[in-house]
Amino acid sequence: MDFKSLMRPHMKDISPYIPGKPIEEVRRELDIEGEIIKLASNENPYPPIPEILRAIQEESGKINRYPNSGSHYLCNDIAGHIGIESSRIFVGNGSNEILDLLVRGFVNPDEEVIIPYPSFIAYPLIIHLAGVKEVKVPLKDYRLDLKAMKEKITGKTKMVFICNPNNPTATYVSGEEVAQFMDGIRDDILVVFDEAYYEYVTAEDYPQTVQLLESNENIVILRTFSKVYSLSGLRVGYSISDPELVTCLHMVRQPFNVNRIAQAGARAALKYSGMLEERVGENARQLKLVSDELRKYGFTVPESQTNFILAIPPEGMVRDLVGKLLSRGVIVRGMSPFGLGSEAIRVTIGTPDENSRFLRELREIIS
Ligand SMILES: Cc1ncc(COP(=O)(O)O)c(C=O)c1O
């Protein structure tokens, strides 16, 4: 049966999200015996600390019961961690779920969402699933062009996504740029700051968007436990916004959207978040090391404020870089569909050993 013909028209042509290849799959497909390293999904290379694993284990004995439906206790903990009212926090099955709830809950079919391009690959997917349109605004020098994004606002605009730092270019926009963007924005436009890499940022002029909430009711800030907290596999993210918007998100979510183990793991992660400092410092050191080395080989590497880098080789240096690295057991993300050059790659910062291995394999490929 041609099930596709039975689908709702606006969903028929959606390209599904293609995740970074899992290590086991690459081993099976390519019959590689040695160690395979995955630097393709901006995950934390380190497993969660033992305290988190213990909390997860303890909670797993209770999974015959449904979880707390609104992630009440986790909301309290997040609010305490940030220093705001818990009525401003909403927890989702990854921050991806919240993006989806926002678009489906607020954007009408004749309205538009302004997004940067290239940016997080899930944005167009989520927007198309909701049957609405996006307006893509090209980056300038690998950075979000907030001025151009503001100029694209029309009577149809309902939402704007500001991915800061931006995936896949790893660059950020400053507090000053954000303030200029927010100045005069209609208050019936929701401005969504996607701050998935917030904890990795070291730039001093990075915007503290939580402080903007007092004067801008139309701001939504998204953060996640998937990156610095090493909990990608649990699926927990959260938003910070006006309490009334939180009420709306509860209206449109699934009854038990965040599972028990995820809630327990995230609570433990917050309790021991002081332990992350060392890993954030290590990420910054490794980020510099890998970026500097790639620049020595002639790659263009925009300054990163995240746990990954965009690396663009000089024209004609190499062909099928992603495939060649893969055949040597190194999984990175190809960026060719993004108009960043046919051989552009996005590489997650791994452990020091993984990063040395990546650089070694790369050197051999290009030499
Ligand atoms: C910019 C950006 N936003 C959101 C996400 C998704 O995060 P989560 O795992 O919380 O759904 C990612 C994950 O890669 C991301 O890069």
Ligand as a Chemical Component Dictionary entry (heavy atoms), coordinates in Angstrom:
data_LIG
# 
_chem_comp.id                   LIG 
_chem_comp.type                 NON-POLYMER 
_chem_comp.pdbx_formal_charge   0 
_chem_comp.three_letter_code    LIG 
# 
loop_
_chem_comp_atom.comp_id 
_chem_comp_atom.atom_id 
_chem_comp_atom.alt_atom_id 
_chem_comp_atom.type_symbol 
_chem_comp_atom.charge 
_chem_comp_atom.model_Cartn_x 
_chem_comp_atom.model_Cartn_y 
_chem_comp_atom.model_Cartn_z 
_chem_comp_atom.pdbx_ordinal 
LIG C1 C1 C 0 21.299 23.992 18.840 1  
LIG C2 C2 C 0 20.678 22.775 19.423 2  
LIG N1 N1 N 0 19.485 22.863 19.998 3  
LIG C3 C3 C 0 18.893 21.785 20.536 4  
LIG C4 C4 C 0 19.502 20.552 20.500 5  
LIG C5 C5 C 0 18.759 19.374 21.014 6  
LIG O1 O1 O 0 18.948 19.152 22.319 7  
LIG P1 P1 P 0 18.119 18.045 23.101 8  
LIG O2 O2 O 0 18.977 16.841 23.160 9  
LIG O3 O3 O 0 17.904 18.695 24.430 10 
LIG O4 O4 O 0 16.829 17.792 22.397 11 
LIG C6 C6 C 0 20.751 20.402 19.918 12 
LIG C7 C7 C 0 21.386 19.094 19.866 13 
LIG O5 O5 O 0 22.318 18.814 19.180 14 
LIG C8 C8 C 0 21.353 21.548 19.359 15 
LIG O6 O6 O 0 22.545 21.460 18.747 16 
# 
loop_
_chem_comp_bond.comp_id 
_chem_comp_bond.atom_id_1 
_chem_comp_bond.atom_id_2 
_chem_comp_bond.value_order 
_chem_comp_bond.pdbx_ordinal 
LIG C1 C2 SING 1  
LIG C2 N1 SING 2  
LIG C2 C8 DOUB 3  
LIG N1 C3 DOUB 4  
LIG C3 C4 SING 5  
LIG C4 C5 SING 6  
LIG C4 C6 DOUB 7  
LIG C5 O1 SING 8  
LIG O1 P1 SING 9  
LIG P1 O2 DOUB 10 
LIG P1 O3 SING 11 
LIG P1 O4 SING 12 
LIG C6 C7 SING 13 
LIG C6 C8 SING 14 
LIG C7 O5 DOUB 15 
LIG C8 O6 SING 16 
# 
